[in-house]
């Protein structure tokens, strides 16, 4: 997780768990700079390497985490690679049970299109679930070949928020001829010898 320095945050070890071949999570609690409310952010991964991976064990642990979050009555965003294809809701019982339990717990999926596409398949296994159904926002998929999964995002809108951030600084890269020449000079004067000796990319 990358959290901007001006955002107050603390780890939530009570929610962060690692059980090999079952579930991997990391959680933080931030003070949302737009709403000024405490917000829990979780990154979740479900390994699906057979024969050890267990959907039921994953879901049991996930529901225990959600129970703690719901008792605290805080906004929450659960994002990650669940390896449960929501496009198979009508053909796989585990998928239907997963979505039914998430929505019954107040968490709705923010992504509705495939996040992993191959020559032979299209699956929706990456998602962001949130119990915050009041704030406006925009969710989507970043189509990129950085990974075999597409990136997903959710941007909380400032619309209707009382505590808007007023300092909207935007940084851009200026490609003037002068800057390009300066960049070339800096590259040519940099000693890369130490880097060439490293075997680990």
FIGUTI-75990 format. One record per residue (C-alpha): x, y, z; residue number from 1; residue in three letters. Coordinates in Angstrom, 2 decimals. Layout:
REM FIGUTI-75990
<kefi><east>X</east><north>Y</north><up>Z</up><num>NUM</num><residu>ALA</residu></kefi>
...
REM end
This chain:
REM FIGUTI-75990
<kefi><east>0.00</east><north>0.00</north><up>0.00</up><num>1</num><residu>UNK</residu></kefi>
<kefi><east>1.12</east><north>3.52</north><up>-0.77</up><num>2</num><residu>UNK</residu></kefi>
<kefi><east>-0.36</east><north>6.20</north><up>1.47</up><num>3</num><residu>UNK</residu></kefi>
<kefi><east>0.37</east><north>9.89</north><up>1.01</up><num>4</num><residu>UNK</residu></kefi>
<kefi><east>2.32</east><north>11.41</north><up>3.87</up><num>5</num><residu>UNK</residu></kefi>
<kefi><east>-0.38</east><north>13.95</north><up>4.75</up><num>6</num><residu>UNK</residu></kefi>
<kefi><east>-2.94</east><north>11.17</north><up>5.33</up><num>7</num><residu>UNK</residu></kefi>
<kefi><east>-3.08</east><north>9.96</north><up>8.92</up><num>8</num><residu>UNK</residu></kefi>
<kefi><east>-2.80</east><north>6.15</north><up>8.97</up><num>9</num><residu>UNK</residu></kefi>
<kefi><east>-2.05</east><north>3.22</north><up>11.22</up><num>10</num><residu>UNK</residu></kefi>
<kefi><east>-1.72</east><north>-0.50</north><up>10.63</up><num>11</num><residu>UNK</residu></kefi>
<kefi><east>-4.48</east><north>-2.85</north><up>11.75</up><num>12</num><residu>UNK</residu></kefi>
<kefi><east>-2.64</east><north>-6.04</north><up>12.79</up><num>13</num><residu>UNK</residu></kefi>
<kefi><east>-5.87</east><north>-7.43</north><up>14.26</up><num>14</num><residu>UNK</residu></kefi>
<kefi><east>-7.26</east><north>-7.64</north><up>10.72</up><num>15</num><residu>UNK</residu></kefi>
<kefi><east>-4.03</east><north>-8.50</north><up>8.90</up><num>16</num><residu>UNK</residu></kefi>
<kefi><east>-3.56</east><north>-12.25</north><up>8.65</up><num>17</num><residu>UNK</residu></kefi>
<kefi><east>-1.38</east><north>-14.69</north><up>6.73</up><num>18</num><residu>UNK</residu></kefi>
<kefi><east>-2.36</east><north>-18.34</north><up>6.48</up><num>19</num><residu>UNK</residu></kefi>
<kefi><east>-0.30</east><north>-20.13</north><up>3.80</up><num>20</num><residu>UNK</residu></kefi>
<kefi><east>-2.38</east><north>-21.41</north><up>0.85</up><num>21</num><residu>UNK</residu></kefi>
<kefi><east>-5.55</east><north>-19.90</north><up>2.42</up><num>22</num><residu>UNK</residu></kefi>
<kefi><east>-5.53</east><north>-16.11</north><up>2.81</up><num>23</num><residu>UNK</residu></kefi>
<kefi><east>-3.15</east><north>-13.15</north><up>2.89</up><num>24</num><residu>UNK</residu></kefi>
<kefi><east>-4.33</east><north>-9.72</north><up>4.06</up><num>25</num><residu>UNK</residu></kefi>
<kefi><east>-2.93</east><north>-6.40</north><up>5.15</up><num>26</num><residu>UNK</residu></kefi>
<kefi><east>-5.11</east><north>-3.67</north><up>6.66</up><num>27</num><residu>UNK</residu></kefi>
<kefi><east>-4.65</east><north>-0.03</north><up>7.56</up><num>28</num><residu>UNK</residu></kefi>
<kefi><east>-6.98</east><north>2.55</north><up>9.02</up><num>29</num><residu>UNK</residu></kefi>
<kefi><east>-6.77</east><north>6.04</north><up>7.60</up><num>30</num><residu>UNK</residu></kefi>
<kefi><east>-8.50</east><north>9.31</north><up>8.26</up><num>31</num><residu>UNK</residu></kefi>
<kefi><east>-10.19</east><north>9.93</north><up>4.93</up><num>32</num><residu>UNK</residu></kefi>
<kefi><east>-8.99</east><north>13.40</north><up>3.85</up><num>33</num><residu>UNK</residu></kefi>
<kefi><east>-12.19</east><north>14.02</north><up>1.91</up><num>34</num><residu>UNK</residu></kefi>
<kefi><east>-14.79</east><north>12.91</north><up>4.46</up><num>35</num><residu>UNK</residu></kefi>
<kefi><east>-12.59</east><north>13.28</north><up>7.58</up><num>36</num><residu>UNK</residu></kefi>
<kefi><east>-13.95</east><north>9.92</north><up>8.76</up><num>37</num><residu>UNK</residu></kefi>
<kefi><east>-11.98</east><north>6.83</north><up>9.82</up><num>38</num><residu>UNK</residu></kefi>
<kefi><east>-11.79</east><north>4.42</north><up>6.90</up><num>39</num><residu>UNK</residu></kefi>
<kefi><east>-10.44</east><north>0.88</north><up>6.87</up><num>40</num><residu>UNK</residu></kefi>
<kefi><east>-8.54</east><north>-0.22</north><up>3.77</up><num>41</num><residu>UNK</residu></kefi>
<kefi><east>-7.75</east><north>-3.88</north><up>3.20</up><num>42</num><residu>UNK</residu></kefi>
<kefi><east>-5.67</east><north>-5.63</north><up>0.58</up><num>43</num><residu>UNK</residu></kefi>
<kefi><east>-6.65</east><north>-9.28</north><up>0.21</up><num>44</num><residu>UNK</residu></kefi>
<kefi><east>-5.26</east><north>-12.23</north><up>-1.72</up><num>45</num><residu>UNK</residu></kefi>
<kefi><east>-6.66</east><north>-15.74</north><up>-1.96</up><num>46</num><residu>UNK</residu></kefi>
<kefi><east>-4.12</east><north>-18.26</north><up>-3.27</up><num>47</num><residu>UNK</residu></kefi>
<kefi><east>-5.75</east><north>-20.78</north><up>-5.57</up><num>48</num><residu>UNK</residu></kefi>
<kefi><east>-2.95</east><north>-23.29</north><up>-6.07</up><num>49</num><residu>UNK</residu></kefi>
<kefi><east>-4.42</east><north>-26.79</north><up>-5.71</up><num>50</num><residu>UNK</residu></kefi>
<kefi><east>-4.57</east><north>-29.02</north><up>-3.79</up><num>51</num><residu>UNK</residu></kefi>
<kefi><east>-4.05</east><north>-26.90</north><up>-0.64</up><num>52</num><residu>UNK</residu></kefi>
<kefi><east>-6.15</east><north>-23.84</north><up>-1.48</up><num>53</num><residu>UNK</residu></kefi>
<kefi><east>-9.55</east><north>-23.91</north><up>0.20</up><num>54</num><residu>UNK</residu></kefi>
<kefi><east>-12.31</east><north>-21.49</north><up>-0.76</up><num>55</num><residu>UNK</residu></kefi>
<kefi><east>-14.27</east><north>-22.36</north><up>2.38</up><num>56</num><residu>UNK</residu></kefi>
<kefi><east>-11.30</east><north>-21.68</north><up>4.70</up><num>57</num><residu>UNK</residu></kefi>
<kefi><east>-10.67</east><north>-18.39</north><up>2.88</up><num>58</num><residu>UNK</residu></kefi>
<kefi><east>-14.30</east><north>-17.30</north><up>3.22</up><num>59</num><residu>UNK</residu></kefi>
<kefi><east>-14.47</east><north>-18.25</north><up>6.90</up><num>60</num><residu>UNK</residu></kefi>
<kefi><east>-11.45</east><north>-16.06</north><up>7.67</up><num>61</num><residu>UNK</residu></kefi>
<kefi><east>-12.73</east><north>-13.22</north><up>5.48</up><num>62</num><residu>UNK</residu></kefi>
<kefi><east>-16.14</east><north>-13.23</north><up>7.16</up><num>63</num><residu>UNK</residu></kefi>
<kefi><east>-14.47</east><north>-13.10</north><up>10.59</up><num>64</num><residu>UNK</residu></kefi>
<kefi><east>-12.62</east><north>-9.97</north><up>9.48</up><num>65</num><residu>UNK</residu></kefi>
<kefi><east>-15.82</east><north>-8.41</north><up>8.11</up><num>66</num><residu>UNK</residu></kefi>
<kefi><east>-17.60</east><north>-9.12</north><up>11.40</up><num>67</num><residu>UNK</residu></kefi>
<kefi><east>-14.98</east><north>-7.09</north><up>13.28</up><num>68</num><residu>UNK</residu></kefi>
<kefi><east>-15.23</east><north>-4.23</north><up>10.75</up><num>69</num><residu>UNK</residu></kefi>
<kefi><east>-19.03</east><north>-4.16</north><up>10.93</up><num>70</num><residu>UNK</residu></kefi>
<kefi><east>-18.93</east><north>-3.97</north><up>14.75</up><num>71</num><residu>UNK</residu></kefi>
<kefi><east>-16.77</east><north>-0.83</north><up>14.45</up><num>72</num><residu>UNK</residu></kefi>
<kefi><east>-19.24</east><north>0.78</north><up>12.01</up><num>73</num><residu>UNK</residu></kefi>
<kefi><east>-16.46</east><north>2.33</north><up>9.90</up><num>74</num><residu>UNK</residu></kefi>
<kefi><east>-16.29</east><north>2.84</north><up>6.17</up><num>75</num><residu>UNK</residu></kefi>
<kefi><east>-14.27</east><north>0.09</north><up>4.56</up><num>76</num><residu>UNK</residu></kefi>
<kefi><east>-12.79</east><north>-0.80</north><up>1.17</up><num>77</num><residu>UNK</residu></kefi>
<kefi><east>-11.68</east><north>-4.41</north><up>0.61</up><num>78</num><residu>UNK</residu></kefi>
<kefi><east>-9.58</east><north>-4.72</north><up>-2.52</up><num>79</num><residu>UNK</residu></kefi>
<kefi><east>-7.63</east><north>-7.56</north><up>-3.98</up><num>80</num><residu>UNK</residu></kefi>
<kefi><east>-7.36</east><north>-10.76</north><up>-5.94</up><num>81</num><residu>UNK</residu></kefi>
<kefi><east>-10.06</east><north>-13.06</north><up>-4.58</up><num>82</num><residu>UNK</residu></kefi>
<kefi><east>-9.64</east><north>-15.77</north><up>-7.24</up><num>83</num><residu>UNK</residu></kefi>
<kefi><east>-13.41</east><north>-16.17</north><up>-7.15</up><num>84</num><residu>UNK</residu></kefi>
<kefi><east>-14.92</east><north>-15.40</north><up>-10.56</up><num>85</num><residu>UNK</residu></kefi>
<kefi><east>-18.03</east><north>-13.24</north><up>-10.08</up><num>86</num><residu>UNK</residu></kefi>
<kefi><east>-18.98</east><north>-13.87</north><up>-13.71</up><num>87</num><residu>UNK</residu></kefi>
<kefi><east>-19.77</east><north>-17.47</north><up>-12.69</up><num>88</num><residu>UNK</residu></kefi>
<kefi><east>-22.40</east><north>-16.51</north><up>-10.12</up><num>89</num><residu>UNK</residu></kefi>
<kefi><east>-25.03</east><north>-18.63</north><up>-11.91</up><num>90</num><residu>UNK</residu></kefi>
<kefi><east>-22.86</east><north>-21.72</north><up>-12.37</up><num>91</num><residu>UNK</residu></kefi>
<kefi><east>-20.70</east><north>-22.03</north><up>-9.22</up><num>92</num><residu>UNK</residu></kefi>
<kefi><east>-22.20</east><north>-22.33</north><up>-5.75</up><num>93</num><residu>UNK</residu></kefi>
<kefi><east>-19.10</east><north>-20.95</north><up>-4.00</up><num>94</num><residu>UNK</residu></kefi>
<kefi><east>-19.29</east><north>-17.79</north><up>-6.11</up><num>95</num><residu>UNK</residu></kefi>
<kefi><east>-22.98</east><north>-17.28</north><up>-5.42</up><num>96</num><residu>UNK</residu></kefi>
<kefi><east>-22.47</east><north>-17.88</north><up>-1.67</up><num>97</num><residu>UNK</residu></kefi>
<kefi><east>-19.53</east><north>-15.47</north><up>-1.64</up><num>98</num><residu>UNK</residu></kefi>
<kefi><east>-21.47</east><north>-12.65</north><up>-3.29</up><num>99</num><residu>UNK</residu></kefi>
<kefi><east>-24.60</east><north>-13.33</north><up>-1.21</up><num>100</num><residu>UNK</residu></kefi>
<kefi><east>-22.62</east><north>-13.20</north><up>2.04</up><num>101</num><residu>UNK</residu></kefi>
<kefi><east>-20.68</east><north>-10.08</north><up>1.05</up><num>102</num><residu>UNK</residu></kefi>
<kefi><east>-23.83</east><north>-8.15</north><up>0.14</up><num>103</num><residu>UNK</residu></kefi>
<kefi><east>-25.65</east><north>-9.45</north><up>3.23</up><num>104</num><residu>UNK</residu></kefi>
<kefi><east>-22.75</east><north>-8.02</north><up>5.27</up><num>105</num><residu>UNK</residu></kefi>
<kefi><east>-23.22</east><north>-4.64</north><up>3.56</up><num>106</num><residu>UNK</residu></kefi>
<kefi><east>-20.34</east><north>-4.92</north><up>1.07</up><num>107</num><residu>UNK</residu></kefi>
<kefi><east>-21.05</east><north>-4.44</north><up>-2.62</up><num>108</num><residu>UNK</residu></kefi>
<kefi><east>-18.61</east><north>-5.04</north><up>-5.49</up><num>109</num><residu>UNK</residu></kefi>
<kefi><east>-17.45</east><north>-1.91</north><up>-7.33</up><num>110</num><residu>UNK</residu></kefi>
<kefi><east>-16.03</east><north>-3.73</north><up>-10.38</up><num>111</num><residu>UNK</residu></kefi>
<kefi><east>-18.36</east><north>-5.52</north><up>-12.81</up><num>112</num><residu>UNK</residu></kefi>
<kefi><east>-16.25</east><north>-6.38</north><up>-15.87</up><num>113</num><residu>UNK</residu></kefi>
<kefi><east>-13.47</east><north>-8.97</north><up>-16.41</up><num>114</num><residu>UNK</residu></kefi>
<kefi><east>-10.12</east><north>-8.16</north><up>-14.80</up><num>115</num><residu>UNK</residu></kefi>
<kefi><east>-8.12</east><north>-11.05</north><up>-16.27</up><num>116</num><residu>UNK</residu></kefi>
<kefi><east>-8.41</east><north>-11.90</north><up>-19.95</up><num>117</num><residu>UNK</residu></kefi>
<kefi><east>-6.53</east><north>-14.64</north><up>-21.80</up><num>118</num><residu>UNK</residu></kefi>
<kefi><east>-6.98</east><north>-16.18</north><up>-25.24</up><num>119</num><residu>UNK</residu></kefi>
<kefi><east>-9.38</east><north>-18.71</north><up>-23.74</up><num>120</num><residu>UNK</residu></kefi>
<kefi><east>-11.06</east><north>-16.97</north><up>-20.80</up><num>121</num><residu>UNK</residu></kefi>
<kefi><east>-12.30</east><north>-13.76</north><up>-19.23</up><num>122</num><residu>UNK</residu></kefi>
<kefi><east>-12.71</east><north>-13.71</north><up>-15.46</up><num>123</num><residu>UNK</residu></kefi>
<kefi><east>-13.72</east><north>-11.20</north><up>-12.79</up><num>124</num><residu>UNK</residu></kefi>
<kefi><east>-11.46</east><north>-12.31</north><up>-9.93</up><num>125</num><residu>UNK</residu></kefi>
<kefi><east>-10.12</east><north>-8.91</north><up>-8.80</up><num>126</num><residu>UNK</residu></kefi>
<kefi><east>-12.50</east><north>-6.55</north><up>-7.09</up><num>127</num><residu>UNK</residu></kefi>
<kefi><east>-13.07</east><north>-3.77</north><up>-4.59</up><num>128</num><residu>UNK</residu></kefi>
<kefi><east>-15.89</east><north>-4.29</north><up>-2.11</up><num>129</num><residu>UNK</residu></kefi>
<kefi><east>-17.17</east><north>-1.41</north><up>-0.01</up><num>130</num><residu>UNK</residu></kefi>
<kefi><east>-19.73</east><north>-0.89</north><up>2.72</up><num>131</num><residu>UNK</residu></kefi>
<kefi><east>-19.80</east><north>2.83</north><up>1.87</up><num>132</num><residu>UNK</residu></kefi>
<kefi><east>-22.75</east><north>3.12</north><up>-0.46</up><num>133</num><residu>UNK</residu></kefi>
<kefi><east>-23.44</east><north>6.81</north><up>0.24</up><num>134</num><residu>UNK</residu></kefi>
<kefi><east>-20.33</east><north>8.62</north><up>-1.04</up><num>135</num><residu>UNK</residu></kefi>
<kefi><east>-20.10</east><north>9.28</north><up>-4.74</up><num>136</num><residu>UNK</residu></kefi>
<kefi><east>-17.12</east><north>7.82</north><up>-6.55</up><num>137</num><residu>UNK</residu></kefi>
<kefi><east>-15.82</east><north>6.32</north><up>-9.72</up><num>138</num><residu>UNK</residu></kefi>
<kefi><east>-14.52</east><north>2.79</north><up>-10.16</up><num>139</num><residu>UNK</residu></kefi>
<kefi><east>-12.91</east><north>1.17</north><up>-13.13</up><num>140</num><residu>UNK</residu></kefi>
<kefi><east>-10.30</east><north>-1.05</north><up>-14.72</up><num>141</num><residu>UNK</residu></kefi>
<kefi><east>-6.87</east><north>-0.02</north><up>-15.95</up><num>142</num><residu>UNK</residu></kefi>
<kefi><east>-6.11</east><north>-2.03</north><up>-19.08</up><num>143</num><residu>UNK</residu></kefi>
<kefi><east>-2.36</east><north>-2.64</north><up>-19.01</up><num>144</num><residu>UNK</residu></kefi>
<kefi><east>0.09</east><north>-5.47</north><up>-19.68</up><num>145</num><residu>UNK</residu></kefi>
<kefi><east>2.17</east><north>-4.81</north><up>-16.55</up><num>146</num><residu>UNK</residu></kefi>
<kefi><east>0.62</east><north>-8.00</north><up>-15.13</up><num>147</num><residu>UNK</residu></kefi>
<kefi><east>-1.65</east><north>-10.78</north><up>-16.37</up><num>148</num><residu>UNK</residu></kefi>
<kefi><east>-4.37</east><north>-9.05</north><up>-14.32</up><num>149</num><residu>UNK</residu></kefi>
<kefi><east>-5.71</east><north>-5.60</north><up>-15.12</up><num>150</num><residu>UNK</residu></kefi>
<kefi><east>-5.44</east><north>-2.92</north><up>-12.43</up><num>151</num><residu>UNK</residu></kefi>
<kefi><east>-8.60</east><north>-1.80</north><up>-10.67</up><num>152</num><residu>UNK</residu></kefi>
<kefi><east>-9.34</east><north>1.49</north><up>-8.92</up><num>153</num><residu>UNK</residu></kefi>
<kefi><east>-11.90</east><north>3.47</north><up>-6.97</up><num>154</num><residu>UNK</residu></kefi>
<kefi><east>-11.76</east><north>7.23</north><up>-6.62</up><num>155</num><residu>UNK</residu></kefi>
<kefi><east>-13.85</east><north>8.80</north><up>-3.89</up><num>156</num><residu>UNK</residu></kefi>
<kefi><east>-15.57</east><north>11.88</north><up>-5.25</up><num>157</num><residu>UNK</residu></kefi>
<kefi><east>-15.37</east><north>15.23</north><up>-3.48</up><num>158</num><residu>UNK</residu></kefi>
<kefi><east>-18.97</east><north>15.89</north><up>-4.51</up><num>159</num><residu>UNK</residu></kefi>
<kefi><east>-21.23</east><north>16.57</north><up>-1.51</up><num>160</num><residu>UNK</residu></kefi>
<kefi><east>-18.30</east><north>16.30</north><up>0.94</up><num>161</num><residu>UNK</residu></kefi>
<kefi><east>-18.01</east><north>19.00</north><up>3.61</up><num>162</num><residu>UNK</residu></kefi>
<kefi><east>-14.25</east><north>18.72</north><up>4.11</up><num>163</num><residu>UNK</residu></kefi>
<kefi><east>-12.88</east><north>19.16</north><up>0.63</up><num>164</num><residu>UNK</residu></kefi>
<kefi><east>-9.16</east><north>19.37</north><up>0.03</up><num>165</num><residu>UNK</residu></kefi>
<kefi><east>-8.44</east><north>22.84</north><up>-1.31</up><num>166</num><residu>UNK</residu></kefi>
<kefi><east>-4.80</east><north>22.32</north><up>-2.26</up><num>167</num><residu>UNK</residu></kefi>
<kefi><east>-5.11</east><north>20.45</north><up>-5.57</up><num>168</num><residu>UNK</residu></kefi>
<kefi><east>-1.53</east><north>20.57</north><up>-6.79</up><num>169</num><residu>UNK</residu></kefi>
<kefi><east>-0.88</east><north>18.77</north><up>-10.05</up><num>170</num><residu>UNK</residu></kefi>
<kefi><east>2.62</east><north>17.77</north><up>-11.03</up><num>171</num><residu>UNK</residu></kefi>
<kefi><east>3.44</east><north>17.29</north><up>-14.70</up><num>172</num><residu>UNK</residu></kefi>
<kefi><east>6.54</east><north>16.34</north><up>-16.63</up><num>173</num><residu>UNK</residu></kefi>
<kefi><east>7.65</east><north>19.10</north><up>-19.01</up><num>174</num><residu>UNK</residu></kefi>
<kefi><east>9.16</east><north>17.79</north><up>-22.27</up><num>175</num><residu>UNK</residu></kefi>
<kefi><east>10.76</east><north>21.00</north><up>-23.47</up><num>176</num><residu>UNK</residu></kefi>
<kefi><east>13.92</east><north>20.70</north><up>-25.58</up><num>177</num><residu>UNK</residu></kefi>
<kefi><east>15.94</east><north>22.22</north><up>-22.74</up><num>178</num><residu>UNK</residu></kefi>
<kefi><east>14.62</east><north>19.63</north><up>-20.24</up><num>179</num><residu>UNK</residu></kefi>
<kefi><east>15.30</east><north>16.77</north><up>-22.64</up><num>180</num><residu>UNK</residu></kefi>
<kefi><east>18.89</east><north>17.93</north><up>-23.13</up><num>181</num><residu>UNK</residu></kefi>
<kefi><east>19.37</east><north>18.30</north><up>-19.38</up><num>182</num><residu>UNK</residu></kefi>
<kefi><east>18.02</east><north>14.79</north><up>-18.89</up><num>183</num><residu>UNK</residu></kefi>
<kefi><east>20.41</east><north>13.38</north><up>-21.50</up><num>184</num><residu>UNK</residu></kefi>
<kefi><east>23.35</east><north>15.13</north><up>-19.83</up><num>185</num><residu>UNK</residu></kefi>
<kefi><east>22.39</east><north>13.75</north><up>-16.43</up><num>186</num><residu>UNK</residu></kefi>
<kefi><east>22.13</east><north>10.23</north><up>-17.89</up><num>187</num><residu>UNK</residu></kefi>
<kefi><east>25.50</east><north>10.43</north><up>-19.61</up><num>188</num><residu>UNK</residu></kefi>
<kefi><east>27.20</east><north>11.68</north><up>-16.43</up><num>189</num><residu>UNK</residu></kefi>
<kefi><east>25.70</east><north>8.97</north><up>-14.20</up><num>190</num><residu>UNK</residu></kefi>
<kefi><east>27.88</east><north>5.99</north><up>-13.26</up><num>191</num><residu>UNK</residu></kefi>
<kefi><east>25.85</east><north>2.79</north><up>-13.81</up><num>192</num><residu>UNK</residu></kefi>
<kefi><east>28.72</east><north>0.36</north><up>-13.13</up><num>193</num><residu>UNK</residu></kefi>
<kefi><east>27.41</east><north>-0.72</north><up>-9.71</up><num>194</num><residu>UNK</residu></kefi>
<kefi><east>23.99</east><north>-1.44</north><up>-11.18</up><num>195</num><residu>UNK</residu></kefi>
<kefi><east>25.48</east><north>-3.65</north><up>-13.90</up><num>196</num><residu>UNK</residu></kefi>
<kefi><east>26.90</east><north>-5.95</north><up>-11.20</up><num>197</num><residu>UNK</residu></kefi>
<kefi><east>23.49</east><north>-6.65</north><up>-9.64</up><num>198</num><residu>UNK</residu></kefi>
<kefi><east>21.84</east><north>-9.89</north><up>-10.78</up><num>199</num><residu>UNK</residu></kefi>
<kefi><east>18.47</east><north>-9.30</north><up>-9.18</up><num>200</num><residu>UNK</residu></kefi>
<kefi><east>16.27</east><north>-7.01</north><up>-11.32</up><num>201</num><residu>UNK</residu></kefi>
REM end
